[in-house]
């Protein structure tokens, strides 16, 4: 249908920048009533060695945050969060392949 003969390279879902990927951060606890804030996400990511973050976008319902990072740093961040027992109890991170995954 699309005349593609290979899988497209990953890229930012926010800006289509081929040098970056989009990271999605959410809380594991569905009972948490407080919305996620950009400051909270930035502090979490920096504590895990992400380096400087660009603009952090919060979904309308406050349940998730999305932002772009270079692919290597994004993969390292997701891995560091999974390995950190204390932080991974409260937080979940992923590198979604499409925007629909972010909004589900």
Secondary structure, DSSP 4 states (H G I P E B T S, - for coil): -----SPPPP--TTT--TTEEEEEEEES-TT--SPP-HHHHHHHHHHTT-----PPEE-TTSSEEEEEEEHHHHHHHHHHHHH-HHHHHHEEEE--SSHHHHH-
